[in-house]
Amino acid sequence: MSLPVVIKRARHAKSLIDRDYDRLNLVDRYARGLHRAPWMPAKANAEFKDLVKRSIVNVSGLAVEAPLNALRVQGFRKPGSGENAYEWRYWQKNRLDERQNAVHRAALTSGAAYVVVTPDPRKGRKEPVIRAYDAINTVAVYADPAWDEHPVYALHVPEQQPDEDRTLAYLWDDVAKYTVDLDAEPDSAVLTSEPHGMNVCPVVRFSPAVDLRGRTRGLVEPLITPQDRLNQHSLSLLLTEHWGAHAIRFATGLAPSERLDPETGDPLRDPETGEPVYDVPSLDPSTLLMAPNSDAKFGQLPAMPTSDLLASRRQTIEEMMGLADVPPHYLAGSNLVNLSADALAAAETSFKRFLSTLQDSLGESWESVFRLCAVAAGRGEIEQDESQVEWAEKATRSLAQAADAMVKLMQQGVPLSVALRKVPGFSQADIDEAVKAAEEAARKAEAAEAEALKQQKEASSGVDSQNRRDPAGGGRVPARAGSAGR
C-alpha cells in the first residue's frame, strides 16, 4: 500500500479516537470510582468538602465486576471432543488465562476492546503473539462494522509516548504493521513497515453489544446519570447524619460565667474592647445543665429523620441494578434475606440470560482470535473451524446439588467429561484428571473381572477332567466310606 494512503488512514483513525476520547475517559473514570463531585455551595467549608468526598459510592463499577466474575474461558474444542483443539496451546503460551479478564473488563466498560494477533518474528513466524488494547486509544475502521469479522485497518496510539516531540502510532491493515509519526510531514510520517502475511487485518473487536450501525455500547455509560443522583443522595444523607441526626439541646436565660486568669484569679477582659470574656457553656451529652436563675429555660430540638433519604437512596440503587441486570442480592443491604439456593437461582434468572448474551458475543470474538492464531502459526486455516469456546460454569449451586445433578445425568448416558463441566469450580485440568482416573478404575475393574472369570473357568475345567477319568464314580474310595461298608 502506498505511504500517502497509510498516513491518510492513520490521521482519519486518530480523529475518531479524539472524537470519543472525552466520553470514553469519563466512562473509565466512573468505572474506577473517580466520579464528578455532587453539587455543593460555592463557599463550602473544609468540613463540607470532606463530606462530599465521602459521599462517592461506586455502584456503577458493580455492573462490570458482576458479569466479569462469571466470564472465564476454559477451553476451545470441537463439540463432542474430549480434548482442546490444537490452537489452545497458543492461548496458554500467551498467558490468556490471566489476561482474558483485562480484555473482558475493557470491553464491558468502554463498549469495545481490541485484540491483535501477529506472528512472532523472534520464533520464525511459527508462534502467534497476542496483544490487547483499550478503546480509549484504539479504533478499528470497518467496511461494514456490523457484519465484517475483520476491519479494513486499525490504529493504536500509545498513552505513554517515548518522545514528547512527536506522536507515534501503530496501524495495521491486511498487508503490514506500520509505525507512524502523526506529527510529521506526509513524506516522512511512515517510519517502519513490517509485513505480517496474515492476508487480513489481524485485529478482532470485543464488544458486549453491537447494533446494525456498528455502534458499540458498554455497561457503565447508561449508569452515569443515576450514579450522580446516588452520590447526591449519599451527600444529603451524610449532611443530615452529621448535623441533624442528633437531638440538639438548648438553654435560654443563662447567666454566663466570666473567664478567670488561672494565675491571679481575676476576670479576663478583651484587650480591644475591655469587656469581660465569658466561657461558652459546653452542651455535649455528658454535661448536666443547671442554672440558678429561675427565668432560665431548657429544651431540645428533635433529630431530623433519615428514613426518607434512605428510601430514596435505596430506590436509586435498585434502579441502577435493574439497568445493569445485576441481581439485587449482589449488593449488601438488599431486602432479599434468608433465601434458599433455589430462590437465589430464581433471582439470578435475568442475570443468567444476560451472561448468555455476553458469552455469545465475546465467544465469537475469541473464536476469531483462534482462527488468526492458526494462520499466524503457518497452519493455514483453523484445524477445526466448528470448534467453540467453552466457558467455565459459575452457577449459584451447592456442591451437593451439582454432584446430584451430575449423577442423574450420567444415569441417562451423559459422558463423565460432559457431566463434570456442570460442576462449579471444576477446571478443565480437574475434569481431565477425573476422566483419566475413572478410565483407569474401569480398566482395573475389567481386568479383575476377567481374572475372576479365568480362575472360575480353570476350576470348572479341573472338575470336569476328574469326572472324565472316573465316569462311574469308582476308583479310590475314601477311608471313612470304606469303613462304613464293612
WOQUI-V301825 format. One record per helix or strand of 2 or more residues. SS is the DSSP state (helix for helix, strand for strand). FROM is the first residue (numbers start at 1). TO is the last residue. If there is no record, write none. Layout:
ss->SS from->FROM to->TO
ss->SS from->FROM to->TO
This chain:
ss->helix from->3 to->31
ss->helix from->46 to->54
ss->helix from->62 to->68
ss->strand from->73 to->77
ss->helix from->88 to->93
ss->helix from->96 to->110
ss->strand from->113 to->119
ss->helix from->121 to->123
ss->strand from->128 to->134
ss->strand from->138 to->141
ss->strand from->153 to->156
ss->strand from->168 to->172
ss->strand from->176 to->181
ss->helix from->186 to->188
ss->strand from->190 to->195
ss->strand from->203 to->206
ss->helix from->221 to->244
ss->strand from->248 to->252
ss->strand from->297 to->301
ss->helix from->307 to->323
ss->helix from->328 to->330
ss->helix from->341 to->347
ss->helix from->349 to->376
ss->strand from->388 to->391
ss->helix from->399 to->411
ss->helix from->416 to->422
ss->helix from->428 to->469
ss->helix from->479 to->485
